[in-house]
Amino acid sequence: MEIGLLGATGAAGRALAVRLASVGYDVILGSRNRYRAMEVCDALLEEWSDRNLAIRPTDNVEAAKAEVVVITTPWDAAATTARSVADQLHGKVVVCMSNAIARVAGEFQPLVPPRGSVTATVQAEIGDAYVAAALHHVPASELGSLHEDVASDVLICSDHVLATERVSEILGKIPGIRPLDAGGLSNATAIEAFSAVLLQLNGRYR
């Protein structure tokens, strides 16, 4: 299965790319700038040269043509990114892992996006896609370190059973991750906000 990552040159996108590729998925690493994606992809493949990682770089439009798409951008770019490739996302499972949080005085603080959650805003932009919220509280440093299992429950919210099941299947292949059905997309509001607390705890107590 090909999984396209949008805006994947940041910490979250890089981490998810190597983790998914490590369990056998073909990962398309997308960016607004194809050349930036090429640089990041080359760096990842060099860093994990002892692994046979199937990661290839491209722009967001091409990455959005994959069977399953994950938006890995910062929260304030998630809806804009979804809108920019909406023509490629009709009827697809789309995962949003963005948190509306900010780091203030060394601590994570939740913010409130226009529709209550980043994922709900993304769903509004691509109404005929099957959007799910997932991976909000897994630190990129842990997700991207292939030397260790992730060791984390992952809450999945969606109004579409298909999306919940598909995302659970994908994440269930990652050693140490236990995907959990956390209900409808309205619950993403609480999960995204509480992720500020979880990230703080994960960083402090591992």
Legacy VTK file of the C-alpha trace (Angstrom):
# vtk DataFile Version 3.0
C-alpha trace
ASCII
DATASET POLYDATA
POINTS 206 float
0.000 0.000 0.000
1.187 3.507 -0.836
0.738 6.143 1.870
1.197 9.792 0.918
2.404 12.260 3.520
1.608 15.932 2.948
3.927 18.592 4.293
6.247 15.841 5.448
9.551 17.711 5.673
8.963 18.668 9.309
9.723 16.550 12.359
6.358 14.763 12.419
6.395 13.932 8.714
9.968 12.662 8.750
9.283 10.490 11.786
6.118 8.997 10.365
7.772 8.355 7.006
10.529 6.184 8.426
8.217 4.397 10.855
5.678 3.462 8.180
8.390 2.455 5.732
10.020 0.302 8.414
6.946 -1.948 8.540
6.693 -2.357 4.790
4.574 0.523 3.502
5.570 2.456 0.388
5.784 6.055 1.582
5.485 9.108 -0.650
7.059 12.075 1.095
5.351 15.233 -0.088
6.089 18.914 0.315
5.092 22.214 -1.261
8.656 22.241 -2.568
9.633 19.048 -4.398
13.335 19.819 -3.988
12.972 20.200 -0.242
11.272 16.803 -0.195
14.202 15.343 -2.126
16.692 16.728 0.394
14.766 15.346 3.360
14.240 11.972 1.713
17.945 11.634 0.912
18.820 12.487 4.511
16.396 9.904 5.907
17.612 7.168 3.598
21.202 7.948 4.522
20.427 7.995 8.240
18.720 4.607 8.011
20.893 3.120 5.299
20.891 -0.234 7.094
17.136 -0.457 6.513
15.407 -1.071 3.222
13.018 1.876 3.468
10.686 2.513 0.532
10.411 6.315 0.659
10.306 8.551 -2.391
10.024 12.351 -2.574
7.588 14.486 -4.533
5.271 17.471 -4.134
2.017 17.492 -2.174
-0.176 17.073 -5.242
1.553 13.844 -6.266
1.653 12.567 -2.678
-2.095 13.133 -2.414
-2.650 10.591 -5.191
-1.696 7.756 -2.820
-4.308 5.309 -1.571
-4.183 6.727 1.965
-3.056 10.274 2.763
-1.726 11.747 6.001
-1.534 15.473 6.699
1.606 16.055 8.773
1.834 19.848 8.575
1.729 22.257 11.517
-1.851 22.774 12.652
-2.332 26.188 11.061
-1.433 24.825 7.615
-3.472 21.604 7.718
-6.740 22.913 6.253
-4.961 25.014 3.621
-2.902 22.007 2.568
-6.002 19.819 2.333
-7.749 22.454 0.232
-4.792 22.739 -2.137
-5.007 19.031 -3.073
-8.750 18.500 -2.604
-9.173 17.223 -6.166
-6.910 14.271 -5.311
-8.700 13.315 -2.089
-12.215 12.423 -3.218
-13.393 9.257 -1.466
-10.042 8.613 0.223
-9.069 7.956 3.817
-7.254 11.070 5.037
-5.519 11.188 8.420
-4.850 14.436 10.251
-2.245 14.290 13.012
-1.957 18.034 13.657
-2.457 19.496 17.126
-3.487 23.087 17.747
-0.928 23.638 20.468
1.854 26.088 21.203
4.909 25.855 23.405
4.883 28.571 26.046
7.632 28.879 28.647
8.710 25.320 27.970
5.243 23.796 28.262
2.656 22.798 25.672
-0.557 24.864 25.715
-3.732 23.996 23.747
-5.257 26.428 21.262
-8.818 26.406 19.899
-9.102 26.236 16.080
-12.202 27.607 14.295
-14.252 24.372 14.236
-13.063 23.093 17.588
-10.400 20.783 16.195
-7.919 20.811 13.356
-9.342 17.567 12.019
-12.902 18.925 11.874
-11.605 21.887 9.889
-9.882 19.524 7.463
-13.061 17.451 7.077
-14.991 20.616 6.235
-12.500 21.407 3.475
-12.732 17.939 1.893
-16.276 16.883 2.657
-16.320 13.763 0.487
-13.145 12.291 2.013
-13.066 9.938 4.999
-11.125 11.962 7.544
-9.718 10.549 10.771
-7.774 12.089 13.638
-4.827 10.049 14.915
-1.252 10.150 16.251
-1.707 13.407 18.128
0.183 12.567 21.290
3.092 10.452 19.990
6.290 12.549 20.114
8.119 12.780 16.795
11.381 11.863 18.516
9.904 8.555 19.654
8.037 7.861 16.424
11.123 8.446 14.311
13.602 6.368 16.324
13.601 2.936 14.726
15.924 1.552 17.383
12.959 1.219 19.759
9.272 0.352 19.579
6.871 3.249 20.007
5.056 1.806 23.057
1.917 3.929 22.910
-1.828 3.728 22.557
-3.096 5.811 19.632
-6.606 7.251 19.743
-8.469 7.365 16.429
-11.532 9.548 15.848
-13.679 9.606 12.743
-17.281 9.826 11.622
-16.529 7.081 9.112
-16.125 3.432 10.098
-14.022 2.845 6.990
-11.486 5.448 8.089
-11.262 4.134 11.644
-10.768 0.571 10.457
-8.198 1.456 7.788
-6.137 3.658 10.105
-6.296 1.006 12.842
-5.041 -1.596 10.373
-2.119 0.584 9.294
-1.051 1.611 12.787
-1.560 -1.890 14.150
1.395 -3.065 12.080
3.760 -0.790 13.993
5.307 -2.680 16.941
4.329 -1.122 20.254
1.329 0.825 18.983
-2.185 -0.139 20.045
-4.833 1.657 17.945
-8.015 2.498 19.843
-11.379 3.564 18.414
-12.095 6.812 20.276
-15.450 7.536 18.630
-16.676 10.252 16.313
-14.818 13.253 14.997
-16.354 15.512 17.649
-14.089 13.801 20.186
-11.045 15.113 18.334
-11.633 18.454 20.076
-10.886 16.962 23.473
-8.097 14.722 22.212
-6.246 17.476 20.398
-6.495 19.761 23.424
-5.485 17.044 25.898
-2.546 16.144 23.690
-0.792 19.186 25.150
-0.894 17.453 28.522
0.064 14.050 27.118
3.026 15.431 25.179
4.212 17.175 28.305
3.954 13.953 30.322
5.556 11.837 27.599
8.486 14.205 27.401
8.933 14.313 31.150
8.413 10.672 32.045
8.918 8.888 28.704
LINES 1 207
206 0 1 2 3 4 5 6 7 8 9 10 11 12 13 14 15 16 17 18 19 20 21 22 23 24 25 26 27 28 29 30 31 32 33 34 35 36 37 38 39 40 41 42 43 44 45 46 47 48 49 50 51 52 53 54 55 56 57 58 59 60 61 62 63 64 65 66 67 68 69 70 71 72 73 74 75 76 77 78 79 80 81 82 83 84 85 86 87 88 89 90 91 92 93 94 95 96 97 98 99 100 101 102 103 104 105 106 107 108 109 110 111 112 113 114 115 116 117 118 119 120 121 122 123 124 125 126 127 128 129 130 131 132 133 134 135 136 137 138 139 140 141 142 143 144 145 146 147 148 149 150 151 152 153 154 155 156 157 158 159 160 161 162 163 164 165 166 167 168 169 170 171 172 173 174 175 176 177 178 179 180 181 182 183 184 185 186 187 188 189 190 191 192 193 194 195 196 197 198 199 200 201 202 203 204 205
